[in-house]
């Protein structure tokens, strides 16, 4: 799947975290340079205003010399400062967002290209936070790059001007300012920890609320409201305490940061005032000092915070990089083979396959299976026998540890991934619907399919009728924020999806487990239609599904122990009878559970079943 | 946690609503009145300490430096010094006090909303998605946290700063203040436009973040389907689209604030130019002194930052007000199951008379004219097709809802007249899922009776014959159950659920039959525990299994919201009605090989 992998990222040349950022920023070089140049102009404008005020006081007012000129110059400087303030901000934020946007795409594309084995271990929430909050941290740091550059140049320019004007006064006036920087840095550090603590306490409170709302039947049933209230109070108290601690940190640093520069101003008034009286300094210069000290406060404060932000961004970059550095294990072969032409195709062969999610504990071992085109088999076995794994190996979600998996005589590892996956269609146990229209969800595999073929697929899957009953028929939006369908309806959409994909080999993974018993026969007839003349593997968890297949293959401990027609196996294989009996029990329970669930749903509001698992 | 609620009209408030929210907030904040006033006083002191600086400087120049009076200059410096120290001390206090008030308010709000949610009947929880309720208690309250932590302080001190600076400027020189104010119409106009635009931009960004996150989540959670159908390019295109849309909305929002910041900056410098120009002219006419000009210039320089801050805070305030409004909406929902005055007797018959039930705001009745008398100690099984209303009937019998018609009495007392405490003591519902809360096994049993000792909990486990099972745990009954009880098997969770019931020792047990997959060993213990628990108690069981139904004294068949058959198993089978058909179908769907 090399076409999906972002360029330049592989396990061999792992860029360090800052390398990732610098390579991303390199592409934005031009705008970053423009932004920095604007920052310098902004600095010049800002620094010129106090100087102009000084001259207008000393020359314009005091000596009555061309005041209007100085005033005009201040006004012009004002327009420039305003313009550059706006542009500086705009460039800084836009470029930072652009960095974030591109990194997020890179990350998303990479996540999609990563093998299923990776996703088995990774938590969705973690990958989500890499792509959202971590990138946001990086973004806030990138904003600071051009801004810090211009701030820094301003600090230098102002210091030079002040020292040239009067170095002794400059020393006294600026003395408190480094402490502003230090306090800013310390503040950023300690407040970060305190804020994290508050967030942790908030998460704990959220857990109590989630549990109470999710377990409301228990809470109400036992009248446990008081107990939960007490728990909530504890958590609310913890949040309050943590927040007050954060406030104490603010109380410790922020007033100091705010008022330290004022010490410089007092020094300017006292020492500078004496110098004016002695005739060593003009009033204008005194005012200029005042202005400049005030001007330096926020750049110094930000400089302190930038250092703390850089550290956080570094940690975030590392986490992002960790994902990007993971190389996809399942990729296209260098020179992919082609599948033979599609007529009379659909032969499947497993030869001596050994595979384990943990290689030390193989799930399949010495597994052989042969399917001629058009044949349908039901894989039957107790939980953990490896029957679902067979499907995952056929679509090459995983690579076998040993042995061969072939479709129409070609090893799946020698085919382009796209070809393998177009050749095999899976109807998954749990149907995932995307936030899109019904039509688009059915046409998932063939986005260009016309409405006619979508409808035909839906009809074959027995889904057309209920779709027509939806508010906007085929244009109804589904998914998390759309219309919710019942389990059976979702499955029929999934079957329609598979029909439209028209694969050589179809895999039905327990496609009826979540269906209301009264709808089960409809689904079964839909499945029978799809299977007609097509190579099909049914992963059977329920007795009813077995009847769909010509042949039953019995798995035990990762290998085939018997195969043949259902009745034959029933007669001669005690193990088969045992597995079926266990299955039927489970089935009975599931069915009852489902009836109870849908009962609760139908009794109550049909939107969301309340209650957790 | 990612909040990804779509933006709705709920997030915008009109002026009237905003006023109402404000008044109500003020009422709720009354207990913190003293702290708030204290915080305000300290904030005023701090602000004064900052804003007086230019005045002291100007005064020092005009009365100390210009006349060459070192005494006056020294006094000015000493005063300035003292003022700074006072301002520093006051600033520390303001942070502490404003947070104490704000966090106190939020704590009270959390507790109040939570308690109010808990008072609601099950119908409320059916109506409101659980995610929404959780969001109210978390992200909505937290969005106010930002305001409380620093927004409120910024808000107050910005207003005070603007006010003080203007007053001091007028006192220093009303003429210069007046000309300086010439730029104000521009700033006010720009600020209003900015507030409007930035609020819209902010909501737009939030909406796009939500959309982007859910596309992201869809992609990550759906990676197997996407890969199985080789749909990576399509998904990448979709994500790119949503990602670029988010980028555009960010850029738009930056653009909105950008020109505003530039304009305010320009206006500030222009004000300086005007004051210096006019001040110079007034100076030649001997109407102001240099120090006064400087004071006004510096005061005006301080004026514009708080104006910017106020405009930026507008979004925070706006979203907090919207969040508060939603929370008030919950507080305004009257619980529909109210506490009654009477104690329920220790035992008696449970009598259902002509009961009908309809969910609020719906037309179709779930139950119609149901009457059953369950004798003391009787075991009644409710059966019927999906959606027939049997679960609802069971819930009404435990007063998780109130019937819309008819009455349900226990020992002659209408359930609606009973205290909820005595009701939960006499009638216990055991839900089909063994739902566990965070904490230990014992904590989970104690949900049923908070004051139960460890011995009580052990006795409850013992009563259902499951004590041994839990004693084998690493920390016995004090073992942490972990997230949602992931450490316990389904059967063990059910045992905890049954132990809760045993702890209460109720007269009536309402069971929604437990049907999760159990390992055979536990299955047996659970069955036995259930049997022990039901012995000697009135039991109503919503039954799914033939074996359970056959063990009941009587069976009630519910269909289409009506009680259509009532009798013993053999009576109903021989009657040849719906139950016998159902029993037939049941028998047929039993395992193939057993046949």
Interface residues (C-beta under 8 A of the other chain):
Chain A: X1 X4 X49 X53 X56 X57 X60 X61 X62 X64 X67 X68 X70 X71 X72 X74 X75 X77 X78 X79 X81 X82 X83 X84 X85 X86 X87 X89 X90 X93 X94 X97 X98 X101 X104 X105 X108 X109 X111 X112 X113 X114 X116 X119 X124 X127 X128 X131 X132 X198 X202 X203 X205 X206 X207 X208 X209 X210 X211 X212 X213 X214 X215 X216 X217 X218 X219 X220 X221 X222 X223 X224 X225 X226 X227 X228 X229 X230 X232 X233 X236 X237 X239 X240 X243 X244 X246 X247 X248 X250 X251 X252 X254 X255 X256 X258 X259 X262 X263 X265 X266 X269 X270 X273 X274 X276 X277 X283 X286 X287 X290 X291 X294 X395 X397 X417 X418 X421 X422 X424 X425 X426 X428 X432 X434 X435 X444 X445 X447 X479 X480 X481 X497 X501 X516 X517 X518 X543 X570 X577 X580 X581 X584 X585 X586 X588 X589 X590 X591 X592 X593 X595 X596 X598 X599 X600 X601 X602 X603 X604 X605 X607 X608 X610 X611 X612 X613
Chain B: X1 X2 X6 X46 X49 X50 X53 X56 X57 X60 X61 X64 X65 X66 X68 X70 X73 X74 X76 X77 X80 X81 X84 X87 X88 X91 X92 X93 X95 X96 X98 X99 X100 X103 X104 X106 X107 X110 X111 X114 X115 X117 X118 X119 X121 X122 X125 X126 X127 X129 X130 X131 X133 X134 X137 X138 X142 X145 X148 X149 X150 X213 X214 X215 X216 X217 X218 X219 X220 X221 X222 X223 X224 X225 X226 X227 X228 X229 X230 X231 X232 X233 X234 X235 X236 X239 X240 X243 X244 X246 X247 X250 X251 X254 X255 X257 X258 X259 X261 X262 X263 X264 X265 X266 X267 X268 X269 X270 X272 X273 X274 X276 X277 X279 X280 X281 X283 X284 X290 X293 X294 X297 X298 X301 X359 X366 X386 X387 X388 X389 X390 X391 X392 X398 X400 X420 X421 X423 X424 X425 X428 X429 X430 X431 X432 X433 X435 X436 X437 X438 X446 X447 X448 X449 X450 X484 X497 X500 X504 X510 X512 X513 X515 X516 X517 X542 X544 X545 X589 X590 X591 X592 X593 X594
